[in-house]
Amino acid sequence: MCSFVEHRNYKIVYRRYASLFFLVGVDNDENELAILEFIHLLVETMDRHFGNVCELDIMFHLEKAHFMLEEMVMNGCIVETSKSNILAPIQLMDKSS
């Protein structure tokens, strides 16, 4: 099964985890395998935080899912790949509330 779809000057890179689909749109200059690894890192990070992430975790904690993405990506570039560094601010917020 192919995880890439090309359309005009763009590519959709996607991956399915159980009932979840993760899609990332990129231009033709981007490395598809690197984006697949990014998706995998995102799912592993969510798994570590939520424990076997499912759609309900994302729906009811959307702000945390966005925060994880914001910690990982800045201006369209992947800037953080350490799960511990990504989750540290979220864990601090959880402790303070």
C-alpha positions, 0 to 999 in steps of 0.5 A: 500500500502506497503512503504518498499521493501526488497532485500538481506540485504537492504531495500528501503523505499519510499513515494509518494507525489502527483507526487513526489516519495522519496526513501531511501535505508537503511540496515536491522538494520534501523527503517523503520518508522523513515525513513518514518518520515525523508522523511515526514520532508524533504517534509515539509521542501521543502514545507516551502521553495518552497511553495507546492514543485513540481518536477520543484522546485527540478530540477531548485533548485537542489543545494538547495535540496542537501543543505537541505539534507546535513543540515539534514544528516551527515555520514548517520545519521539524525542530524537535524530535525528542519525546521527552523534550516535547512532553516536558511542557505538557507535563508541567502544565498538567502538574500545575492544573 
